[in-house]
């Protein structure tokens, strides 16, 4: 899976039905606006979940938009900026936060554990921070500086 990240401009990994629903809408918008491939991977780790769906009318109003596709695939910071702007629009539609990653654990860790796609990680270990990553590309190196 990680090898695909370098080949695909937008790569999303989700583990709940609601995340998958919301990010499928996001992926559609990204593909339409940027004319670039979007890999949206979903594996279910929670089987009892209530889905808050968007109506067909809402989707029809959301998807027709400008169709840019002018960014080079080599310009990862620009692609990340496009991703962030589409996330803002999508969040207003689905009324759920769309996270790039989830952080849990120590404020001053001596160890950071990266978890691919796992959203809820409730183990507390002194000195350990858990980072669940949902967006694999484009994720510029500058994004990791605060952590």
C-alpha positions, 0 to 999 in steps of 0.5 A: 500500500505504501508504494502506491502513495508515491504514484497516486496524488491523493491517497485516503485510508478510512476505517469507519462507515461514516469516514468512508462515506464523507471521504468518498464525497471528498474523493469525488470532488478532488478527482473532479476538480483536479482531474487526478487519481484519488485512491480511497481505501476503506476497511471496516473495523466497526460493524455497528455504526449509524450512517449520516448520509448526504442527500442526492440533491446536496450532492448534485449541488456540491459536485458541479464546480470548477474543473481545474486540473492545472497542478503538476503531480510533482507539486505536493505542497500545492496538492495538499493545499487543494486537498485542504480547500476541498476538505473545508467545502466538504466539511460544510456539506457533511457536517462532520470533521474530516481529519488528516490524522488523529493524535492521542497520547503523551504531550512530551513523548519519547516514542511516536507510533504511527498507525495507518488508518486506525481512528480510535486508539484508546491505550495510554502509555506514559511517554508514547504518542499515537498518530493515526494517519488517514491521508497518505499523499499528498502530505508534505514534510512540513506537516510533521514539524509540529509533532 
